[in-house]
């Protein structure tokens, strides 16, 4: 029988700081913020706020989704998909920026493409990118952002597939609660059944012990009576001998 204690109701909290797609989402947000500050007018172009909010929404929904995953796999899946949607919106804004200004979207034929792809693949932390935020051109920043968005989305899809499989095999919070409660009741029922099965044997052993105790008590009483009888006989004999000795001494 399945042990309910081995299938907890609450799932383990995921440490998002160590997930590569979260680390990349942090880079994307900071890169987007720096890009907007450098290249998009704060008042004349509403795209600025939309891009920053989309980048923030991606990162924050990852955090909220993973935190909600402790109790709700369904909510976790929904929020992570919201993060993906925000990421796609941001990617579209970066592409629109390049297209509207007749700048290049790097492809495999571009001289910087392979180096950019390799750098984004093996670097996840903000400190790996922050020094370049003031050095890259707007075209470079957009292309690095697009590459990071693509990689992050791909990683999140893999993570969502993993969560989907866990949901299929383990169920959601209600199923885990039902399974835990049912397991607990089954364990109690099994223990009760064991006790009820062993009760006749215990009862028989108790009766046997009581019979043995009564036999030992009877033997003890019998031995006690014989010992007392022997004691009194010897006491009477000693008293008689003492009296006889006293008479003999009187005649002497």
C-alpha positions, -999 to 999 in steps of 0.1 A, spaced: 0 0 0 13 35 -9 26 54 20 8 88 23 39 103 40 59 97 9 34 117 -13 32 151 4 3 175 -4 27 205 -9 53 203 -35 89 214 -29 96 251 -35 116 256 -67 146 278 -63 142 300 -93 176 318 -88 194 287 -101 171 282 -132 188 293 -164 156 307 -179 150 328 -148 186 341 -149 182 350 -186 149 367 -179 166 389 -154 192 398 -180 164 405 -205 147 429 -181 179 448 -173 189 449 -210 155 461 -220 156 488 -193 190 500 -204 180 498 -241 149 519 -236 169 545 -215 194 548 -243 175 546 -275 137 553 -269 125 587 -260 108 587 -226 78 609 -237 75 606 -275 73 568 -278 49 547 -257 68 516 -267 93 524 -240 69 516 -211 54 487 -229 88 470 -235 99 476 -199 66 462 -185 67 432 -208 102 424 -197 93 428 -161 61 408 -165 82 379 -179 105 378 -149 80 385 -122 55 359 -135 83 333 -134 88 340 -98 51 341 -89 44 310 -109 71 290 -93 60 302 -58 24 293 -65 36 259 -77 39 248 -40 1 245 -38 -12 248 -74 4 232 -105 -24 247 -125 -16 282 -114 21 276 -120 14 265 -155 -8 295 -162 16 321 -148 46 306 -166 27 308 -198 18 344 -191 56 349 -187 61 334 -221 34 356 -236 51 387 -222 84 374 -236 69 370 -271 54 405 -269 89 419 -260 105 400 -288 80 415 -312 89 450 -300 126 444 -305 119 431 -340 97 460 -348 124 484 -336 149 469 -360 125 467 -390 111 502 -386 146 517 -385 159 495 -413 185 477 -391 196 441 -394 182 411 -376 212 388 -374 210 355 -392 235 327 -397 252 346 -425 260 377 -403 295 380 -391 285 385 -354 258 358 -354 278 328 -342 297 347 -315 264 362 -302 247 328 -302 276 312 -284 278 340 -258 241 339 -251 241 301 -249 268 299 -222 262 330 -202 232 334 -180 241 359 -153 235 397 -154 271 404 -146 281 388 -179 261 413 -199 258 445 -179 293 458 -189 282 459 -225 249 478 -220 267 511 -225 289 498 -253 266 479 -277 248 497 -305 210 496 -306 212 470 -333 235 448 -312 213 452 -281 182 443 -300 198 412 -315 212 400 -282 177 406 -266 161 386 -294 185 357 -290 180 357 -252 142 358 -257 143 329 -281 166 308 -258 145 316 -227 113 307 -244 127 274 -255 139 266 -219 106 276 -205 88 253 -229 110 224 -218 102 233 -181 65 234 -189 66 200 -205 82 187 -173 55 202 -152 29 189 -175 42 153 -171 43 158 -133 7 170 -134 -3 140 -154 14 115 -131 9 132 -97 -22 154 -102 -30 188 -87 -34 200 -51 -69 185 -47 -58 151 -59 -27 152 -37 -49 162 -7 -73 133 -15 -45 109 -19 -28 119 13 -61 118 33 -71 84 17 -36 71 24 -39 82 61 -73 65 65 -61 34 48 -31 32 71 -54 36 101 -77 9 88 -48 -14 82 -35 -9 117 -70 -15 132 -73 -47 112 -39 -58 124 -50 -51 160 -83 -69 156 -65 -99 140 -40 -101 168 -65 -96 196 -76 -133 200 -40 -144 202 -33 -117 228 -65 -127 247 -54 -164 247 -19 -155 258 -35 -135 287 -57 -163 297 -27 -187 297 -7 -163 317 -35 -160 342 -38 -198 345 0 -201 350 -2 -173 376 -30 -191 394 -10 -224 393 21 -207 406 0 -190 433 -14 -224 443 20 -240 443 34 -211 464 5 -214 489 11 -251 492 48 -247 497 42 -220 522 18 -242 542 43 -271 542 71 -248 553 50 -234 581 40 -269 592 76 -280 592 85 -249 611 59 -254 638 68 -291 641 104 -282 647 94 -255 671 73 -279 691 102 -305 690 127 -279 702 103 -268 730 98 -304 741 136 -311 742 142 -279 762 116 -290 787 131 -325 789 166 -310 795 152 -288 822 137 -318 840 169 -337 838 188 -307 853 163 -305 881 168 -342 891 205 -337 891 
